[in-house]
Amino acid sequence: MPPSARSVVRLSPLVQGVLWMAGCLASFIGMAIASRELADSLSVVQILFFRSLVGLAILALLARKVLPACRRAERIGLHLIRNLIHFAAQYCWTLGVVLLPLAEVFALEFTMPVWVAIFAFLLLGERIHRARLVAVLGSFAGVLVILRPGVEIIDPAAFVVLAAAMGYGLSIVLVKRLTESCPPLVIVTWMIVMQLPMGFGLALMDWQSPSLPDLPWILLAGLTGLSAHYTMARALRLLEASTVVPIDFARVPLIALIGFWVYGEALDPWLGLGALMIFGANYYALRREARAQV
């Protein structure tokens, strides 16, 4: 076989980044669908427990690489605080997936960059520039368009999803603190190790044994729970955040179509408009910040 036939086609960083983001989109959508399907037979805390259990089985394959760093238990208190907040945010997000149209959950979740900016200002002393203030105000306006208070009866579950976005935002700021001394794989390992007993302890209060048909969904939830974070991190190593965000936003129309075809959820134009407002405000802020760093 000639050398040219054996050569491997090298993809450009842009194509590689887009492919990693495609995997990220598939992971988040898969996790949402798996959580929705499991909610028929398991409680939300059981879903979180089994998701962590699958994640622990996967991380066990990397034990030799990660155990030496974990034994040093650096900043263990901050790990605990971060994982308590992240576990609560995951609970709220999963509950929202069960109770709300999937597209609404994903749209409200996109307010997370706003919470990151607010908590980074409060905890890290990072300034809120004019562009980020536009993102805060634009996202708030988008949320009002989605919820339409005074016109529609607001589902309390929408505030649960906003609480999840707030928790994720605070968690990201704490992860930024942790990355000063901890590799990403160590942070993920402590996330699994700490959140597994949290989910198990709460699940015991209302335990329901999973059935055989639940097992594929449990595996999907666990695998996508890890792959979503991993593929996003790989994409961010290859692409600028201002490129990643528009691709990530494709989750909203994709999950809206899946919700329509699979669960019969209505395609709400107000939801689409509000989601575009949230996306536009955050994309504008990212582009302005990227230009300021050049």
C-alpha positions in Angstrom: 0.0 0.0 0.0 1.5 3.4 -1.0 2.3 5.8 1.9 -0.4 8.3 0.7 -3.0 5.6 1.2 -1.8 4.9 4.7 -1.6 8.5 5.7 -4.1 9.9 8.1 -6.1 13.0 7.1 -5.4 15.8 9.5 -8.3 18.0 10.4 -7.9 21.7 11.0 -8.3 23.0 14.6 -11.6 24.6 13.5 -13.0 21.3 12.2 -11.8 19.4 15.2 -13.4 22.0 17.5 -16.7 21.9 15.7 -16.7 18.1 15.9 -16.0 18.2 19.7 -18.9 20.7 20.0 -21.2 18.3 18.0 -20.3 15.7 20.6 -21.1 18.2 23.4 -24.5 19.0 21.8 -25.3 15.3 21.5 -24.2 14.8 25.2 -26.4 17.5 26.7 -29.4 16.4 24.6 -28.8 12.7 25.5 -28.5 13.6 29.2 -31.8 15.5 29.1 -33.7 12.7 27.3 -32.3 10.0 29.6 -33.3 12.0 32.7 -36.8 12.5 31.2 -37.2 8.8 30.5 -35.8 7.7 33.9 -38.2 10.1 35.8 -41.1 7.7 35.1 -39.6 5.1 37.5 -36.9 6.8 39.5 -36.7 10.0 41.7 -34.5 12.9 40.7 -31.9 12.1 43.4 -31.7 8.5 42.2 -31.0 9.7 38.7 -28.2 11.8 40.0 -26.9 8.9 42.1 -26.8 6.4 39.2 -25.3 9.1 36.9 -22.4 9.5 39.4 -22.1 5.7 39.8 -21.6 5.2 36.0 -19.1 8.1 36.1 -17.2 6.4 39.0 -16.9 3.2 37.0 -15.5 5.1 34.0 -13.0 7.1 36.2 -11.9 3.8 37.8 -10.1 3.1 34.5 -8.0 6.2 35.1 -7.3 5.5 38.8 -3.5 5.2 38.4 -3.3 8.6 36.8 -5.6 10.5 39.2 -5.1 8.8 42.6 -1.7 10.3 43.5 -3.0 13.8 43.0 -6.3 13.1 44.9 -4.4 11.7 47.9 -2.8 15.1 48.5 -6.4 16.4 49.1 -5.5 19.9 48.1 -8.2 22.5 48.9 -10.6 19.8 49.9 -12.9 22.3 51.6 -13.3 24.3 48.4 -14.0 21.0 46.5 -16.7 20.2 49.1 -18.4 23.6 48.8 -18.2 23.5 45.0 -19.8 20.1 44.8 -22.6 20.9 47.3 -23.5 23.8 45.1 -23.1 21.8 41.8 -25.2 18.9 43.2 -28.0 21.3 44.1 -27.8 22.9 40.6 -27.9 19.4 39.0 -31.0 18.5 41.0 -32.7 21.7 39.9 -31.8 21.2 36.3 -32.9 17.6 36.2 -36.2 18.5 38.0 -36.7 21.2 35.3 -36.1 18.7 32.6 -38.9 16.5 34.1 -41.4 19.3 34.6 -40.9 21.8 31.8 -40.6 21.7 28.0 -37.0 20.8 27.1 -36.4 23.9 25.0 -37.5 26.2 27.9 -35.0 24.4 30.2 -32.2 24.9 27.8 -33.1 28.5 27.0 -33.2 29.5 30.7 -30.0 27.6 31.3 -28.2 30.0 28.8 -28.5 32.8 31.5 -25.5 31.0 33.2 -22.9 33.4 31.7 -24.7 36.2 33.5 -24.3 34.5 36.9 -20.7 33.7 36.1 -20.0 37.4 35.6 -21.9 38.4 38.8 -20.2 35.8 41.0 -16.8 36.5 39.4 -17.3 40.2 40.4 -18.3 39.3 43.9 -15.8 36.5 44.6 -12.8 37.1 42.3 -13.0 40.9 42.0 -13.4 40.7 38.2 -14.9 43.9 36.7 -18.2 43.9 35.0 -17.5 45.9 31.8 -20.1 47.6 29.7 -20.4 44.6 27.3 -21.0 42.3 30.2 -23.7 44.7 31.6 -25.4 44.5 28.2 -25.4 40.7 28.6 -26.9 40.9 32.1 -29.7 43.3 31.0 -30.3 41.5 27.6 -30.6 38.1 29.3 -33.0 39.5 31.9 -35.2 40.9 29.1 -35.0 37.5 27.4 -36.2 35.7 30.5 -39.1 38.1 30.8 -40.1 37.4 27.2 -40.0 33.6 27.9 -41.9 33.8 31.1 -44.2 36.7 30.2 -45.3 37.6 33.8 -48.8 39.1 33.8 -49.7 37.5 30.5 -49.0 33.8 31.3 -49.2 32.0 34.6 -45.5 31.4 35.4 -44.6 27.8 36.1 -42.6 27.7 39.4 -40.4 25.1 37.7 -39.0 28.0 35.6 -37.5 29.5 38.7 -36.0 26.1 39.6 -34.1 26.1 36.3 -33.0 29.7 36.9 -31.7 28.5 40.3 -29.8 25.8 38.5 -28.2 28.3 36.1 -27.2 30.4 39.1 -25.7 27.4 40.8 -23.8 26.4 37.7 -22.5 29.9 37.4 -21.2 29.9 41.0 -19.8 26.4 40.4 -17.8 27.6 37.4 -16.3 30.5 39.4 -15.2 28.1 42.1 -13.8 25.7 39.5 -11.7 28.6 38.3 -10.3 29.0 41.8 -9.6 25.2 42.0 -7.8 25.2 38.6 -5.1 27.3 40.2 -3.7 24.2 42.0 -5.8 21.2 40.7 -5.8 19.5 37.3 -9.2 19.2 35.6 -9.3 15.5 35.9 -8.8 15.8 39.7 -11.7 18.3 39.9 -13.9 15.9 38.0 -12.8 12.9 40.2 -13.7 14.8 43.4 -17.0 15.8 41.8 -17.9 12.1 41.3 -16.5 10.9 44.6 -18.3 13.6 46.6 -21.6 13.7 44.8 -22.1 9.9 44.7 -22.8 9.7 48.5 -24.9 12.8 48.4 -27.2 11.2 45.8 -27.1 7.9 47.5 -28.0 9.3 51.0 -31.0 11.3 49.6 -32.1 8.4 47.3 -32.4 6.0 50.3 -35.2 8.2 51.7 -37.4 7.1 48.8 -35.6 4.2 47.1 -37.2 2.6 44.0 -35.3 -0.3 42.4 -34.5 0.3 38.7 -36.0 -2.1 36.3 -34.1 -3.7 33.3 -35.5 -1.2 30.8 -34.0 1.6 32.9 -30.4 0.3 32.5 -29.8 1.7 29.0 -31.0 5.1 30.1 -28.9 5.0 33.3 -25.8 4.2 31.2 -26.7 7.0 28.8 -27.2 9.5 31.6 -23.9 8.6 33.2 -21.9 8.6 30.0 -23.3 11.8 28.7 -22.9 13.5 32.1 -19.1 13.0 31.7 -18.8 13.4 28.0 -20.7 16.8 28.0 -18.0 18.4 30.2 -15.1 16.6 28.5 -16.1 17.5 24.9 -16.8 21.1 25.9 -13.3 21.4 27.5 -11.7 19.9 24.3 -13.6 22.3 22.1 -12.6 25.3 24.2 -8.9 24.3 23.8 -9.3 24.6 20.0 -11.9 27.4 19.5 -12.5 30.8 21.0 -15.4 31.1 23.4 -17.1 33.5 20.9 -17.1 30.6 18.4 -18.2 27.9 20.9 -21.2 29.8 22.2 -23.1 30.1 18.9 -22.6 26.3 18.3 -23.6 25.5 21.8 -26.8 27.6 21.3 -27.9 25.1 18.6 -29.0 23.0 21.6 -32.1 25.1 21.9 -33.7 24.6 18.5 -32.4 21.0 18.4 -34.0 20.1 21.7 -37.2 22.0 20.7 -37.6 19.8 17.6 -36.9 16.6 19.7 -39.4 17.8 22.3 -42.0 18.4 19.5 -41.4 15.0 17.7 -40.9 12.8 20.7 -42.9 14.4 23.5 -45.5 16.5 21.6 -44.2 19.8 23.1 -45.4 22.9 21.4 -43.0 25.1 19.5 -43.5 28.5 21.2 -42.4 31.5 19.2 -42.1 33.6 22.4 -39.6 31.0 23.7 -37.6 31.3 20.5 -37.6 35.1 20.7 -36.5 35.1 24.4 -33.8 32.5 23.7 -32.4 34.6 20.8 -32.3 37.7 23.1 -30.4 35.8 25.7 -28.0 34.4 23.1 -27.5 37.7 21.3 -26.7 39.6 24.5 -24.1 37.1 25.7 -22.6 36.7 22.2 -22.2 40.4 21.9 -20.4 40.5 25.2 -18.1 37.7 24.2 -17.2 39.3 20.9 -16.5 42.7 22.6 -14.3 41.0 25.2 -12.5 39.0 22.6 -11.7 42.2 20.6 -10.5 44.0 23.8 -8.0 41.2 24.4 -6.4 41.5 20.9 
